[in-house]
């Protein structure tokens, strides 16, 4: 322990050094002083080494990947050609410092100067936060990608774009139609909404949309649309993408449907038509309303069925001996009309004629010989009880008339008839009579069909006249002449084009 008043000294390795002895030596040796000052200067101002120069890169890697923001702003209904589109980007450290490395952009497919006009997405930049606005001129899909390197690693962000493709119209379900008629437009890239325009003679009208998909649009011709040649076009989305146009013609049109048929039915007194099938005389009689328009009454004969003994005689004799049946005769007995209905199906006028079903509508008679073998016939007579009657049920004759145009008026011709109904024999002789009656049934049907087809010539003429009279007097139609008659799309009405 030092004595009181003594100075403290330091020791290195157990040797005491007097203070100031080192400086005295430097002052006495100038070259040593210069060397010492040089060392101190180098320590105070170090030169950056290669390792120190790369320290920033090591720091960016150690701090983790950068935060990269990349966005493409566009109108809410999508990017259309010539739209202004803005690309935004921002590259930062995790601690919020701006990214000071070089960044680059690329696009797939390339969208550079040739594609987007005079303004292009920069290929390279050191601007780590910014935006660029340009006009979209491309078609199709692709990506815009931002890339940068740091510490030997690649960092990137990309954004997909899908510019709206202009709609393309291919075909129309019909190329001519009248008001309220439906048209199906088929094409590509039609979208899911927009406006369909009908342009005729410079007048533009919006067509009412029934359904809309990317490949088909169903619309209807607006009421009071201008008549004549024109075209259809669409505007997709908010109306900024216009399609090509397809030629279309609006025609004057009226539809002969159930309502107009009912009018003709009542006007002509169809419910008072009489049709009667009977061995004593068959006929078709029209009411005066139809006779005044060209219909005429008609009479015809329904054939009989004659069956000779060689066919059934022996079979009956074995059942009814000693009576011998020499002949069977069948004839239609009092089959009357029960109703007539008019309709349109498959583009044809259908007349359905229904008949009463009162049981035994086909009567049979037997010509018999009464005998006591081996004696000859004692008596010959017609006997109704020995021939089984035949039931006729659910008899319907359906006539179909095909519409056409002649002399500027609607006509119905080329009638065909179908006889429907069931015939049934309730007797032991059914097996014996089956073949003969099958032929007879066909003869009855053929005779009735032929008679009705013949009579319907007058009926169709009266119907044509009635329809034309209604058309010419209908307010607002001003029908001068009929141009064509075609089935509607559903087949249950007729399209009548007129002028």
LINNORDA-V769044 format. One record per helix or strand of 3 or more residues. SS is the DSSP state (A for helix, B for strand). FROM is the first residue (numbers start at 1). LEN is the number of residues. Records with the same first field share a line. If there is no record, write none. Layout:
SS = FROM-LEN / FROM-LEN
This chain:
A = 21-8 / 30-15 / 50-4 / 55-8 / 113-4 / 258-11 / 270-3 / 288-4 / 309-12 / 384-3 / 430-44
B = 67-7 / 84-9 / 103-6 / 129-7 / 141-10 / 153-10 / 168-5 / 182-7 / 194-7 / 203-4 / 208-5 / 216-5 / 228-9 / 246-5 / 253-4 / 274-4 / 282-4 / 298-3 / 305-4 / 323-10 / 335-11 / 348-8 / 360-12 / 377-7 / 390-17 / 409-17 / 482-6 / 494-5
